Amino acid sequence: MQHPDRTRLDSLDLLRGIAILGILPMNVLGFALPFEAYSNPLAMGPLTQGEWWAWRVSHLVFDQKFITIFSALFGAGLLLLDAKATRAGHGTGWFLRRMGWLLAIGMLHAYLLWSGDILACYAIVGTLAWLLRRLPSGWLVAIGLALLAVPVLIALLLHALVRFMPAEAIEGMRLQWSPPREELERAIDAYRGGWLEQMPQRAMDTMMFQLAVFFLWALWRVGGVMLLGMVLLRSGFLAARWSTGAYASIALAGLAVGGAISGWGLRWNEAIQYAAPDAMTIGPIFNYVGSLFSALGWAAVAMLLSRLDVPASILPTLEGVGRTSLSNYLLQTAICTTIFYGHGLGWHGHVDRVHLLLVVLLVWLIQVTLTTFWLRRFEIGPVEWAWRSLADWRRLPIRPREA
């Protein structure tokens, strides 16, 4: 049964809290290792048996799963914003200001702190998705699936073109996938330097992420998932309104199918030793597809949790992380850059994949503790408060007694 003190929209905060914590085991690779090591486990050299298992767990459980959930929730949030704007009499300008300030936060985050920022992408893609928000659900599903297919088609086309490429171009792909050790060391040394010394490398990594990754992957993947997130909210799925049996069936099927597809890809990539160009083209398709099913399965698990009696402190804690998800996303960056970059401990390139999972546990503990402390005194997260105040052009209340 659903807990009597809970409302159905608490399910969105619960799922958002799980998602924001679930993206860290993959994002930590972007903080701790060179860019190439995020997708290619052998970019830094051979792995120990323990590191292989850490990679496999991260890949099967976390890779693209929770960022997919977060993207779906952003799409669902667009519908809630639309309803809020209608009630408050806000025009399109209010929404554009909101997305404009999110874009500004994302750009500052990317160029000043961490190149792996996703907020700028959400601001741009979210604005495009907003234009489609009132289409019938059938249209949203069709457009969403079509967008999701684009990166797969790009990968298959690139794979087909490889046979016609000159040897120099293929060698260039291999060097891009597995750069020479001295090139990796240059990037590592840059991030071990002071904040100003990091800037050129961070700017280069950011531009690559915001251009190549955006147009080849993020625009289509994030946009497609946002549209599907709208449909999931309309259907009641994300509001915990489906039956317990339906959620249990979707959880089992989604995790089983998604895990099988991603696991198949894991074995395929390991069989070819993550060698380019195949590992760059065909290799990512397995998890790209599998993660969609797994994300739906994990979302169903969260909806089950929101309906069941569990220890009283667990769900409110996760919901609190979800209510302050933007602040917590940036908090992850603040903690991890302090650990791994030269203006802090300078551990970039020094921590193996096994111990990175321990870092994740530490950051989770810090986030949960600080979030609980903050929400005892304030209604929303500090960055959420600043963002909403800027969008409304007025100082909004932040303490519960002011609400």
C-alpha positions as CSV (number, residue, x, y, z in Angstrom):
1,M,0.0,0.0,0.0
2,Q,1.0,3.6,-0.5
3,H,2.3,5.3,2.6
4,P,-0.6,7.5,4.0
5,D,1.6,10.6,4.4
6,R,2.7,10.6,0.9
7,T,1.3,12.2,-2.2
8,R,1.6,10.7,-5.7
9,L,3.8,13.5,-7.0
10,D,6.4,12.6,-4.3
11,S,7.2,9.8,-6.7
12,L,8.8,12.3,-9.1
13,D,11.1,13.6,-6.3
14,L,11.9,10.1,-5.3
15,L,12.8,9.1,-8.8
16,R,14.8,12.3,-9.4
17,G,16.7,11.7,-6.2
18,I,17.6,8.2,-7.2
19,A,18.6,9.4,-10.7
20,I,20.9,12.2,-9.4
21,L,22.7,9.8,-7.2
22,G,22.8,7.1,-9.9
23,I,24.6,9.3,-12.5
24,L,27.6,9.8,-10.2
25,P,29.2,6.3,-10.7
26,M,29.7,7.2,-14.4
27,N,30.3,10.9,-14.0
28,V,33.1,10.2,-11.5
29,L,35.1,8.7,-14.5
30,G,34.8,12.1,-16.2
31,F,36.2,13.8,-13.1
32,A,38.9,11.3,-12.3
33,L,40.2,10.1,-15.7
34,P,40.9,11.5,-19.1
35,F,37.9,12.0,-21.4
36,E,38.7,8.9,-23.5
37,A,38.6,6.6,-20.4
38,Y,34.9,7.2,-20.0
39,S,34.0,5.0,-23.0
40,N,37.1,3.0,-23.5
41,P,38.2,1.1,-20.4
42,L,41.6,0.3,-21.9
43,A,42.4,3.9,-22.8
44,M,44.7,4.2,-19.8
45,G,46.2,0.7,-20.3
46,P,45.4,-2.9,-19.2
47,L,43.0,-3.3,-16.2
48,T,43.4,-5.5,-13.2
49,Q,40.7,-8.1,-12.6
50,G,39.2,-5.9,-9.9
51,E,39.1,-3.0,-12.3
52,W,37.4,-5.1,-14.9
53,W,34.6,-6.0,-12.5
54,A,34.3,-2.4,-11.4
55,W,33.9,-1.4,-15.1
56,R,31.3,-4.2,-15.7
57,V,29.2,-3.2,-12.7
58,S,29.3,0.4,-13.6
59,H,28.5,-0.3,-17.3
60,L,25.6,-2.8,-16.6
61,V,24.0,-1.0,-13.7
62,F,24.6,2.7,-14.2
63,D,25.9,3.6,-17.7
64,Q,23.2,5.7,-19.5
65,K,20.5,4.3,-17.2
66,F,20.1,7.1,-14.7
67,I,20.9,10.0,-17.0
68,T,18.0,8.6,-19.1
69,I,15.7,8.7,-16.1
70,F,16.8,12.2,-15.4
71,S,16.1,13.3,-19.0
72,A,12.7,11.7,-18.9
73,L,11.9,13.6,-15.7
74,F,13.1,16.9,-17.3
75,G,10.6,16.2,-20.1
76,A,7.8,15.5,-17.5
77,G,8.8,18.7,-15.7
78,L,8.1,20.6,-18.9
79,L,4.5,19.6,-18.7
80,L,4.4,20.6,-15.0
81,L,5.9,24.0,-15.9
82,D,3.3,24.4,-18.6
83,A,0.5,23.8,-16.1
84,K,2.2,26.2,-13.6
85,A,2.6,28.9,-16.3
86,T,-1.1,28.5,-17.2
87,R,-2.3,28.8,-13.6
88,A,0.0,31.8,-13.0
89,G,-0.7,33.6,-16.3
90,H,3.0,33.4,-17.3
91,G,3.7,33.8,-21.0
92,T,6.4,32.2,-23.2
93,G,8.9,34.8,-22.0
94,W,8.8,33.3,-18.5
95,F,9.7,29.9,-19.8
96,L,12.5,31.3,-22.1
97,R,14.0,33.2,-19.1
98,R,13.9,30.0,-17.1
99,M,15.7,28.0,-19.8
100,G,18.0,31.0,-20.5
101,W,19.2,31.1,-16.9
102,L,19.6,27.3,-16.9
103,L,21.8,27.6,-20.1
104,A,23.9,30.3,-18.3
105,I,24.3,28.1,-15.3
106,G,25.3,25.2,-17.5
107,M,27.9,27.2,-19.5
108,L,29.5,28.6,-16.3
109,H,29.5,25.0,-14.9
110,A,31.1,23.6,-18.0
111,Y,33.8,26.3,-18.7
112,L,34.7,27.1,-15.1
113,L,34.4,23.7,-13.4
114,W,33.7,20.6,-15.4
115,S,33.4,19.9,-19.1
116,G,30.9,17.1,-18.7
117,D,28.0,19.5,-17.9
118,I,24.5,18.4,-19.1
119,L,22.6,21.5,-18.0
120,A,23.3,23.5,-21.2
121,C,22.2,20.6,-23.3
122,Y,18.9,20.3,-21.2
123,A,18.3,24.1,-21.7
124,I,18.6,23.9,-25.5
125,V,16.9,20.6,-26.0
126,G,14.2,21.3,-23.4
127,T,13.3,24.5,-25.2
128,L,12.8,22.5,-28.4
129,A,10.8,19.9,-26.6
130,W,8.6,22.6,-25.1
131,L,7.4,23.5,-28.5
132,L,6.0,19.9,-28.9
133,R,4.5,19.6,-25.4
134,R,0.9,19.8,-26.4
135,L,1.0,17.2,-29.2
136,P,-1.1,14.1,-28.6
137,S,0.8,11.3,-26.8
138,G,0.9,9.1,-29.9
139,W,2.8,11.8,-31.8
140,L,5.2,12.3,-28.9
141,V,6.0,8.6,-28.8
142,A,6.5,8.5,-32.6
143,I,8.8,11.5,-32.7
144,G,10.6,10.4,-29.5
145,L,11.4,7.0,-31.0
146,A,12.5,8.6,-34.3
147,L,14.9,10.9,-32.5
148,L,16.3,8.0,-30.4
149,A,17.0,6.1,-33.7
150,V,19.2,8.8,-35.1
151,P,22.4,8.0,-33.1
152,V,22.1,4.3,-34.0
153,L,21.7,5.2,-37.7
154,I,24.7,7.5,-37.5
155,A,26.8,4.7,-35.9
156,L,25.7,2.1,-38.4
157,L,26.4,4.5,-41.3
158,L,29.9,5.3,-39.9
159,H,30.6,1.6,-39.5
160,A,29.6,1.0,-43.2
161,L,31.8,3.9,-44.3
162,V,34.9,2.6,-42.5
163,R,35.6,0.1,-45.3
164,F,35.9,2.9,-47.8
165,M,38.1,5.1,-45.6
166,P,41.9,5.5,-46.3
167,A,44.2,3.9,-43.8
168,E,45.2,7.3,-42.4
169,A,41.6,8.0,-41.5
170,I,41.2,4.7,-39.8
171,E,44.4,5.2,-37.9
172,G,43.1,8.6,-36.8
173,M,40.0,7.0,-35.4
174,R,42.2,4.6,-33.4
175,L,44.3,7.4,-32.0
176,Q,41.2,9.3,-31.1
177,W,39.8,6.2,-29.3
178,S,43.1,5.3,-27.6
179,P,45.4,8.3,-27.6
180,P,49.2,7.9,-27.0
181,R,50.2,7.8,-23.4
182,E,52.0,11.2,-23.7
183,E,48.8,12.9,-24.8
184,L,46.9,11.4,-21.9
185,E,49.6,12.5,-19.5
186,R,49.3,16.1,-20.9
187,A,45.6,16.1,-20.1
188,I,46.2,14.6,-16.7
189,D,48.9,17.1,-15.9
190,A,46.6,20.0,-17.0
191,Y,43.9,19.0,-14.5
192,R,46.4,18.5,-11.8
193,G,47.4,22.1,-12.2
194,G,45.8,25.1,-10.6
195,W,42.4,26.3,-11.7
196,L,43.8,28.7,-14.3
197,E,46.1,26.0,-15.6
198,Q,43.1,23.7,-16.1
199,M,41.2,26.3,-18.3
200,P,42.7,25.5,-21.8
201,Q,42.1,21.7,-21.4
202,R,38.7,22.2,-19.9
203,A,37.7,24.6,-22.7
204,M,38.8,22.1,-25.3
205,D,37.0,19.2,-23.7
206,T,33.9,21.3,-23.2
207,M,33.8,22.4,-26.9
208,M,34.2,18.8,-28.0
209,F,31.3,17.8,-25.7
210,Q,29.0,20.7,-26.7
211,L,29.6,20.2,-30.4
212,A,30.5,16.7,-31.4
213,V,28.8,14.8,-28.6
214,F,25.8,17.1,-28.7
215,F,25.1,16.7,-32.4
216,L,26.0,13.1,-32.7
217,W,24.3,11.8,-29.5
218,A,22.9,14.2,-26.9
219,L,20.5,16.2,-29.1
220,W,18.7,13.0,-30.3
221,R,19.0,10.9,-27.2
222,V,18.0,13.6,-24.7
223,G,15.3,15.0,-26.9
224,G,13.7,11.6,-27.6
225,V,13.7,10.7,-23.9
226,M,12.2,14.0,-22.9
227,L,9.3,13.5,-25.2
228,L,8.8,10.0,-23.8
229,G,9.0,11.4,-20.3
230,M,6.0,13.6,-21.1
231,V,4.0,10.6,-22.2
232,L,5.0,8.7,-19.0
233,L,3.7,11.5,-16.9
234,R,0.5,11.9,-18.8
235,S,-0.2,8.1,-18.5
236,G,0.2,8.2,-14.7
237,F,3.3,6.0,-14.8
238,L,5.6,8.7,-13.2
239,A,2.9,9.6,-10.7
240,A,2.8,6.1,-9.2
241,R,-0.8,5.6,-10.4
242,W,-0.4,2.2,-12.1
243,S,-1.0,-1.0,-10.3
244,T,1.7,-2.7,-8.2
245,G,1.5,-5.7,-10.5
246,A,2.1,-3.5,-13.6
247,Y,5.1,-1.9,-12.0
248,A,6.5,-5.2,-10.9
249,S,6.2,-6.7,-14.4
250,I,7.8,-3.6,-16.0
251,A,10.6,-3.7,-13.5
252,L,11.4,-7.3,-14.1
253,A,11.0,-7.1,-17.9
254,G,12.9,-3.8,-18.3
255,L,15.9,-4.9,-16.2
256,A,16.0,-8.3,-17.7
257,V,15.8,-7.2,-21.3
258,G,18.0,-4.2,-20.8
259,G,20.6,-6.2,-18.8
260,A,20.7,-8.9,-21.5
261,I,21.3,-6.4,-24.3
262,S,23.9,-4.4,-22.4
263,G,25.5,-7.6,-21.2
264,W,25.6,-8.9,-24.8
265,G,27.4,-5.7,-25.8
266,L,29.8,-6.0,-22.9
267,R,30.9,-9.5,-24.0
268,W,31.1,-8.4,-27.7
269,N,33.3,-5.4,-26.8
270,E,35.5,-7.5,-24.5
271,A,35.9,-10.1,-27.3
272,I,37.3,-7.5,-29.6
273,Q,39.3,-5.9,-26.8
274,Y,37.6,-2.6,-27.3
275,A,39.5,-2.1,-30.5
276,A,38.7,0.8,-32.8
277,P,37.0,1.4,-35.1
278,D,34.4,-1.3,-34.3
279,A,34.3,-0.4,-30.6
280,M,33.6,3.2,-31.6
281,T,30.8,2.5,-34.0
282,I,29.0,-0.8,-33.3
283,G,30.2,-1.2,-29.7
284,P,28.1,1.6,-28.1
285,I,24.8,0.5,-29.8
286,F,24.2,-2.4,-27.4
287,N,24.1,-0.3,-24.2
288,Y,22.5,2.6,-26.0
289,V,19.4,0.4,-26.7
290,G,19.7,-1.7,-23.5
291,S,19.9,1.3,-21.2
292,L,16.4,2.5,-22.4
293,F,14.8,-0.8,-21.2
294,S,16.9,-0.7,-18.0
295,A,16.0,2.9,-17.2
296,L,12.3,2.0,-17.5
297,G,12.9,-0.9,-15.2
298,W,14.6,1.2,-12.6
299,A,11.9,3.8,-12.9
300,A,9.3,1.1,-12.2
301,V,11.3,0.0,-9.1
302,A,11.2,3.5,-7.8
303,M,7.4,3.7,-8.4
304,L,7.1,0.4,-6.4
305,L,9.1,1.9,-3.6
306,S,6.8,5.0,-3.5
307,R,3.8,2.7,-3.0
308,L,5.2,0.4,-0.4
309,D,5.9,0.8,3.3
310,V,9.7,1.1,3.7
311,P,11.7,2.5,6.6
312,A,10.4,6.0,7.2
313,S,13.7,7.8,6.8
314,I,14.7,6.3,3.4
315,L,12.1,7.7,1.0
316,P,12.0,11.3,2.4
317,T,15.8,11.4,2.2
318,L,15.9,10.4,-1.4
319,E,13.0,12.7,-2.1
320,G,15.0,15.5,-0.5
321,V,17.8,14.8,-2.9
322,G,15.3,14.9,-5.7
323,R,13.8,18.3,-4.6
324,T,17.3,19.7,-4.6
325,S,18.5,17.9,-7.7
326,L,20.1,20.9,-9.4
327,S,22.0,21.9,-6.3
328,N,23.1,18.3,-5.7
329,Y,24.2,17.9,-9.3
330,L,26.5,20.9,-8.9
331,L,27.5,19.7,-5.5
332,Q,28.8,16.5,-7.0
333,T,31.0,18.7,-9.3
334,A,32.2,20.8,-6.3
335,I,33.2,17.7,-4.3
336,C,34.7,15.7,-7.1
337,T,36.7,18.6,-8.7
338,T,38.1,19.3,-5.2
339,I,39.2,15.6,-4.9
340,F,40.6,15.1,-8.4
341,Y,41.7,18.5,-9.7
342,G,44.8,20.5,-8.9
343,H,43.1,23.3,-6.9
344,G,42.2,20.5,-4.4
345,L,43.8,17.1,-3.8
346,G,45.0,16.7,-7.4
347,W,44.1,12.9,-7.6
348,H,43.2,13.1,-11.3
349,G,44.6,10.0,-13.1
350,H,45.8,8.5,-9.7
351,V,42.7,6.5,-8.6
352,D,41.8,3.2,-10.1
353,R,38.3,2.2,-11.0
354,V,37.7,0.0,-7.9
355,H,38.6,2.9,-5.5
356,L,36.5,5.3,-7.6
357,L,33.4,3.4,-6.5
358,L,34.5,4.0,-2.9
359,V,34.7,7.7,-3.7
360,V,31.2,7.5,-5.1
361,L,29.9,6.1,-1.7
362,L,31.7,8.9,0.1
363,V,30.1,11.6,-2.1
364,W,26.7,10.0,-1.7
365,L,27.1,10.2,2.1
366,I,28.1,13.8,2.0
367,Q,25.2,14.7,-0.4
368,V,22.6,13.0,1.7
369,T,23.9,14.5,4.9
370,L,24.1,18.0,3.6
371,T,20.7,17.8,1.9
372,T,19.0,16.5,5.0
373,F,20.6,19.4,7.0
374,W,19.6,22.0,4.4
375,L,16.0,20.9,4.1
376,R,15.4,21.1,7.8
377,R,15.9,24.9,7.5
378,F,14.9,25.7,3.9
379,E,12.1,24.8,1.5
380,I,14.2,24.3,-1.7
381,G,17.8,24.0,-2.7
382,P,20.0,27.1,-3.0
383,V,20.6,26.9,-6.7
384,E,16.9,26.1,-7.4
385,W,16.0,29.2,-5.4
386,A,18.4,31.4,-7.3
387,W,17.3,29.9,-10.7
388,R,13.6,30.4,-10.0
389,S,14.1,33.9,-8.5
390,L,16.0,35.0,-11.6
391,A,13.3,33.5,-13.9
392,D,10.6,35.4,-12.0
393,W,12.6,38.6,-11.6
394,R,11.8,38.7,-7.9
395,R,13.2,37.2,-4.7
396,L,11.2,34.1,-3.9
397,P,10.8,32.7,-0.4
398,I,13.2,30.0,0.6
399,R,12.3,29.3,4.2
400,P,9.2,27.3,4.9
401,R,7.8,30.0,7.2
402,E,8.0,32.5,4.4
403,A,6.0,30.3,2.0
